[in-house]
Amino acid sequence: MIPYTPLLLQTPADLGRAIRDRRLALGLTQADVAMQSGVSTPTVSAIENGKETARIGLVLQICRDLGLQLTAGV
């Protein structure tokens, strides 16, 4: 089991790094994630690189597929 480490996500780049780190921890390629999530490999790459125009629904789908939980707090 991969240990849980909370991260402060303040930018699209922060979220992209968290997604990339999770993917690598699971031993997956961008192509693996793309196939699993039903998106293109360039889309996964753009999200991991913090592209600000990435559709939030696709980002959340990839997070779910990777078992990455997002929470919000104040």
C-alpha positions as CSV (number, residue, x, y, z in Angstrom):
1,M,0.0,0.0,0.0
2,I,1.3,3.5,-0.9
3,P,1.4,5.7,2.1
4,Y,-0.9,8.8,2.3
5,T,0.9,12.1,2.3
6,P,-1.3,15.2,2.2
7,L,-0.3,17.9,-0.2
8,L,-1.2,21.6,-0.5
9,L,-2.3,22.2,-4.0
10,Q,-2.4,25.8,-5.0
11,T,-1.9,25.8,-8.8
12,P,-2.6,23.5,-11.7
13,A,1.1,22.7,-11.8
14,D,0.8,21.4,-8.2
15,L,-2.1,19.2,-9.1
16,G,-0.2,18.0,-12.2
17,R,2.8,17.1,-10.1
18,A,0.6,15.1,-7.7
19,I,-1.0,13.2,-10.5
20,R,2.4,12.5,-12.1
21,D,3.9,11.4,-8.7
22,R,0.9,9.0,-8.2
23,R,1.2,7.6,-11.7
24,L,4.9,6.9,-11.3
25,A,4.4,5.4,-7.8
26,L,1.9,3.0,-9.4
27,G,4.4,2.1,-12.1
28,L,2.1,3.4,-14.9
29,T,2.9,5.2,-18.1
30,Q,1.0,8.2,-19.4
31,A,-0.4,5.8,-22.1
32,D,-1.7,3.4,-19.4
33,V,-3.5,6.3,-17.6
34,A,-4.9,7.6,-20.9
35,M,-6.3,4.2,-21.8
36,Q,-7.8,3.6,-18.4
37,S,-9.3,7.1,-18.2
38,G,-10.5,7.3,-21.8
39,V,-8.4,10.3,-22.8
40,S,-5.5,10.8,-25.1
41,T,-1.8,10.5,-24.0
42,P,-1.3,14.2,-24.9
43,T,-4.2,15.1,-22.5
44,V,-2.5,13.3,-19.7
45,S,0.8,15.0,-20.4
46,A,-0.9,18.4,-20.5
47,I,-2.6,17.8,-17.2
48,E,0.6,16.6,-15.6
49,N,2.4,19.7,-16.9
50,G,-0.2,22.0,-15.3
51,K,-2.0,23.2,-18.4
52,E,-4.5,25.7,-17.0
53,T,-7.2,25.0,-19.6
54,A,-7.5,21.3,-18.9
55,R,-11.1,20.3,-18.3
56,I,-11.8,19.8,-14.6
57,G,-13.9,16.8,-15.3
58,L,-11.0,15.0,-17.1
59,V,-8.6,15.9,-14.3
60,L,-11.0,14.5,-11.7
61,Q,-11.6,11.4,-13.7
62,I,-7.8,10.8,-13.9
63,C,-7.5,11.4,-10.1
64,R,-10.3,8.8,-9.4
65,D,-8.7,6.3,-11.8
66,L,-5.4,6.7,-10.0
67,G,-7.0,6.4,-6.5
68,L,-5.9,10.0,-5.8
69,Q,-8.4,11.7,-3.4
70,L,-8.9,15.4,-3.4
71,T,-10.3,17.3,-0.5
72,A,-11.0,20.9,0.2
73,G,-10.8,22.8,3.4
74,V,-10.7,26.2,5.0
